[in-house]
Amino acid sequence: MSRIDVDHPVVTMINTFEVEPENQQQLINILVETTVSVMCKVPGFVSANIHASLDGTRVVNYAQWESEEHITAMLNDPDVHPHFTQVREIARPDRKHYRVIYSEEA
C-alpha cells in the first residue's frame, strides 16, 4: 500500500501517459497486468497506483520504489522491456522521479 509521508524513505516514480481516449482502457489493462505479473516481483517495488483522467486523454502511474537504484535496475530489467514496447505503441510516457516534501491530511 502506498504511504505518502515525508518520513517514509521511498522514491516516487510518477509516469504520465498521454493517450487517445479510445486507447485509455487498453493502456490501463497493460499497466495493471505488467504490475501484477512483473513489477510487483522486481526487487525494490513498494506500490503502484493507476489513475485515469476523466476526459480519457491521460493515465498516471504513481509508483513507489525503495530507491533510485531500484528504479534504474527495473528500467534495465529485460523482463520489463516488452511491456514498455506495448505501452509506447499506444501512449506517450513522461516519467519523473520524486521525493515527498510535504504531506497533510484532515
C-alpha atoms as an extended CHARMM CRD file, in Angstrom:
* protein
*
       106  EXT
         1         1  MET       CA              0.0000000000        0.0000000000        0.0000000000  PROA      1               0.0000000000
         2         2  SER       CA              1.2770000000        3.4380000000       -0.8420000000  PROA      2               0.0000000000
         3         3  ARG       CA              2.1700000000        5.6640000000        2.0390000000  PROA      3               0.0000000000
         4         4  ILE       CA              2.6920000000        9.3530000000        1.3310000000  PROA      4               0.0000000000
         5         5  ASP       CA              4.7540000000       10.6050000000        4.2330000000  PROA      5               0.0000000000
         6         6  VAL       CA              7.8170000000       12.8410000000        4.4880000000  PROA      6               0.0000000000
         7         7  ASP       CA              9.4260000000       10.2870000000        6.8220000000  PROA      7               0.0000000000
         8         8  HSD       CA              8.7560000000        7.2900000000        4.5390000000  PROA      8               0.0000000000
         9         9  PRO       CA             12.0340000000        6.7410000000        2.6590000000  PROA      9               0.0000000000
        10        10  VAL       CA             10.8700000000        5.8960000000       -0.8620000000  PROA      10              0.0000000000
        11        11  VAL       CA             11.3570000000        7.3080000000       -4.3240000000  PROA      11              0.0000000000
        12        12  THR       CA              8.1280000000        8.0220000000       -6.1700000000  PROA      12              0.0000000000
        13        13  MET       CA              8.0510000000        7.4700000000       -9.8970000000  PROA      13              0.0000000000
        14        14  ILE       CA              5.2000000000        9.3670000000      -11.4960000000  PROA      14              0.0000000000
        15        15  ASN       CA              4.6680000000        8.4060000000      -15.1080000000  PROA      15              0.0000000000
        16        16  THR       CA              2.0620000000       10.4250000000      -17.0030000000  PROA      16              0.0000000000
        17        17  PHE       CA              0.8970000000        8.8570000000      -20.2440000000  PROA      17              0.0000000000
        18        18  GLU       CA             -0.7920000000       10.8370000000      -22.9870000000  PROA      18              0.0000000000
        19        19  VAL       CA             -3.2240000000        8.5680000000      -24.8060000000  PROA      19              0.0000000000
        20        20  GLU       CA             -6.1160000000        8.7520000000      -27.2520000000  PROA      20              0.0000000000
        21        21  PRO       CA             -9.3990000000        8.2480000000      -25.3700000000  PROA      21              0.0000000000
        22        22  GLU       CA            -10.1850000000        5.0790000000      -27.3080000000  PROA      22              0.0000000000
        23        23  ASN       CA             -6.8830000000        3.5680000000      -26.0490000000  PROA      23              0.0000000000
        24        24  GLN       CA             -7.1270000000        4.5910000000      -22.3960000000  PROA      24              0.0000000000
        25        25  GLN       CA             -8.6300000000        1.3160000000      -21.1310000000  PROA      25              0.0000000000
        26        26  GLN       CA             -6.1480000000       -0.7620000000      -23.1550000000  PROA      26              0.0000000000
        27        27  LEU       CA             -3.2760000000        1.1870000000      -21.6040000000  PROA      27              0.0000000000
        28        28  ILE       CA             -4.7310000000        0.6880000000      -18.1270000000  PROA      28              0.0000000000
        29        29  ASN       CA             -5.0210000000       -3.0490000000      -18.7940000000  PROA      29              0.0000000000
        30        30  ILE       CA             -1.3650000000       -3.2280000000      -19.8900000000  PROA      30              0.0000000000
        31        31  LEU       CA             -0.1680000000       -1.2840000000      -16.8400000000  PROA      31              0.0000000000
        32        32  VAL       CA             -2.1910000000       -3.3710000000      -14.3880000000  PROA      32              0.0000000000
        33        33  GLU       CA             -1.1230000000       -6.6620000000      -15.9930000000  PROA      33              0.0000000000
        34        34  THR       CA              2.5110000000       -5.5340000000      -16.0090000000  PROA      34              0.0000000000
        35        35  THR       CA              2.3030000000       -4.5600000000      -12.3460000000  PROA      35              0.0000000000
        36        36  VAL       CA              0.7130000000       -7.8690000000      -11.3150000000  PROA      36              0.0000000000
        37        37  SER       CA              2.8850000000      -10.1630000000      -13.4520000000  PROA      37              0.0000000000
        38        38  VAL       CA              6.2520000000       -8.3720000000      -13.4080000000  PROA      38              0.0000000000
        39        39  MET       CA              6.7040000000       -5.1810000000      -11.3800000000  PROA      39              0.0000000000
        40        40  CYS       CA              5.4980000000       -6.4680000000       -8.0140000000  PROA      40              0.0000000000
        41        41  LYS       CA              8.2050000000       -9.1550000000       -8.2390000000  PROA      41              0.0000000000
        42        42  VAL       CA             11.0490000000       -6.7440000000       -9.0700000000  PROA      42              0.0000000000
        43        43  PRO       CA             13.3290000000       -6.0230000000       -6.0870000000  PROA      43              0.0000000000
        44        44  GLY       CA             12.6380000000       -2.6330000000       -4.5320000000  PROA      44              0.0000000000
        45        45  PHE       CA              8.9960000000       -2.3870000000       -5.6520000000  PROA      45              0.0000000000
        46        46  VAL       CA              6.7710000000       -0.8750000000       -2.9550000000  PROA      46              0.0000000000
        47        47  SER       CA              3.4490000000        0.0240000000       -4.5920000000  PROA      47              0.0000000000
        48        48  ALA       CA              1.6820000000        1.1650000000       -7.7550000000  PROA      48              0.0000000000
        49        49  ASN       CA             -1.4650000000        3.1970000000       -8.2980000000  PROA      49              0.0000000000
        50        50  ILE       CA             -3.0470000000        3.7540000000      -11.7060000000  PROA      50              0.0000000000
        51        51  HSD       CA             -5.1750000000        6.8580000000      -12.2760000000  PROA      51              0.0000000000
        52        52  ALA       CA             -7.3210000000        7.5760000000      -15.3420000000  PROA      52              0.0000000000
        53        53  SER       CA             -8.2540000000       11.1070000000      -16.3700000000  PROA      53              0.0000000000
        54        54  LEU       CA            -11.9630000000       11.6780000000      -16.7270000000  PROA      54              0.0000000000
        55        55  ASP       CA            -11.5340000000       13.0310000000      -20.2620000000  PROA      55              0.0000000000
        56        56  GLY       CA             -9.7760000000        9.8210000000      -21.3770000000  PROA      56              0.0000000000
        57        57  THR       CA             -6.5620000000       11.5070000000      -22.5390000000  PROA      57              0.0000000000
        58        58  ARG       CA             -4.2260000000       10.6790000000      -19.6510000000  PROA      58              0.0000000000
        59        59  VAL       CA             -3.2330000000        7.7920000000      -17.4140000000  PROA      59              0.0000000000
        60        60  VAL       CA             -0.9460000000        8.3110000000      -14.4390000000  PROA      60              0.0000000000
        61        61  ASN       CA              1.0820000000        5.5950000000      -12.7630000000  PROA      61              0.0000000000
        62        62  TYR       CA              2.0980000000        6.6550000000       -9.2470000000  PROA      62              0.0000000000
        63        63  ALA       CA              4.6350000000        4.0370000000       -8.1560000000  PROA      63              0.0000000000
        64        64  GLN       CA              6.8360000000        3.8890000000       -5.0800000000  PROA      64              0.0000000000
        65        65  TRP       CA             10.2490000000        2.2140000000       -5.0400000000  PROA      65              0.0000000000
        66        66  GLU       CA             12.7440000000        1.6720000000       -2.2380000000  PROA      66              0.0000000000
        67        67  SER       CA             15.4440000000        3.7280000000       -4.0090000000  PROA      67              0.0000000000
        68        68  GLU       CA             16.5630000000        5.3810000000       -7.2170000000  PROA      68              0.0000000000
        69        69  GLU       CA             18.9110000000        2.4150000000       -7.7460000000  PROA      69              0.0000000000
        70        70  HSD       CA             15.9480000000        0.0270000000       -7.6810000000  PROA      70              0.0000000000
        71        71  ILE       CA             14.1710000000        2.1050000000      -10.3300000000  PROA      71              0.0000000000
        72        72  THR       CA             17.2930000000        2.0640000000      -12.5140000000  PROA      72              0.0000000000
        73        73  ALA       CA             17.6080000000       -1.7080000000      -12.1400000000  PROA      73              0.0000000000
        74        74  MET       CA             13.9230000000       -2.1370000000      -13.0620000000  PROA      74              0.0000000000
        75        75  LEU       CA             14.3500000000        0.0390000000      -16.1530000000  PROA      75              0.0000000000
        76        76  ASN       CA             17.2510000000       -2.1710000000      -17.2430000000  PROA      76              0.0000000000
        77        77  ASP       CA             15.4380000000       -5.4470000000      -16.4930000000  PROA      77              0.0000000000
        78        78  PRO       CA             14.8580000000       -7.3790000000      -19.7640000000  PROA      78              0.0000000000
        79        79  ASP       CA             11.6020000000       -8.8490000000      -18.3870000000  PROA      79              0.0000000000
        80        80  VAL       CA             10.1400000000       -5.3390000000      -18.2530000000  PROA      80              0.0000000000
        81        81  HSD       CA             11.0690000000       -4.2000000000      -21.7760000000  PROA      81              0.0000000000
        82        82  PRO       CA              8.2890000000       -5.9870000000      -23.7330000000  PROA      82              0.0000000000
        83        83  HSD       CA              5.7300000000       -4.1390000000      -21.6320000000  PROA      83              0.0000000000
        84        84  PHE       CA              7.3960000000       -0.7950000000      -22.3330000000  PROA      84              0.0000000000
        85        85  THR       CA              7.1160000000       -1.5600000000      -26.0570000000  PROA      85              0.0000000000
        86        86  GLN       CA              3.3850000000       -2.2960000000      -25.7370000000  PROA      86              0.0000000000
        87        87  VAL       CA              2.8100000000        0.9570000000      -23.8770000000  PROA      87              0.0000000000
        88        88  ARG       CA              4.7550000000        3.0940000000      -26.3740000000  PROA      88              0.0000000000
        89        89  GLU       CA              2.6510000000        1.7140000000      -29.2290000000  PROA      89              0.0000000000
        90        90  ILE       CA             -0.4470000000        3.4820000000      -27.8880000000  PROA      90              0.0000000000
        91        91  ALA       CA              0.7740000000        6.1910000000      -25.4800000000  PROA      91              0.0000000000
        92        92  ARG       CA              3.4340000000        8.8210000000      -24.8900000000  PROA      92              0.0000000000
        93        93  PRO       CA              5.0150000000        8.3930000000      -21.4310000000  PROA      93              0.0000000000
        94        94  ASP       CA              6.6130000000       11.1620000000      -19.3750000000  PROA      94              0.0000000000
        95        95  ARG       CA              8.4010000000        9.6440000000      -16.3610000000  PROA      95              0.0000000000
        96        96  LYS       CA              9.8770000000       11.6330000000      -13.4730000000  PROA      96              0.0000000000
        97        97  HSD       CA             11.1860000000       10.6700000000      -10.0230000000  PROA      97              0.0000000000
        98        98  TYR       CA             10.1440000000       12.4940000000       -6.8540000000  PROA      98              0.0000000000
        99        99  ARG       CA             10.5180000000       12.5530000000       -3.1000000000  PROA      99              0.0000000000
       100       100  VAL       CA              7.8090000000       13.6690000000       -0.7000000000  PROA      100             0.0000000000
       101       101  ILE       CA              8.4400000000       17.1720000000        0.6340000000  PROA      101             0.0000000000
       102       102  TYR       CA              5.1500000000       17.8810000000        2.3890000000  PROA      102             0.0000000000
       103       103  SER       CA              2.0130000000       15.9580000000        3.2430000000  PROA      103             0.0000000000
       104       104  GLU       CA             -1.0520000000       16.9720000000        5.2600000000  PROA      104             0.0000000000
       105       105  GLU       CA             -4.4000000000       15.3780000000        5.9820000000  PROA      105             0.0000000000
       106       106  ALA       CA             -7.6710000000       16.4780000000        7.5630000000  PROA      106             0.0000000000
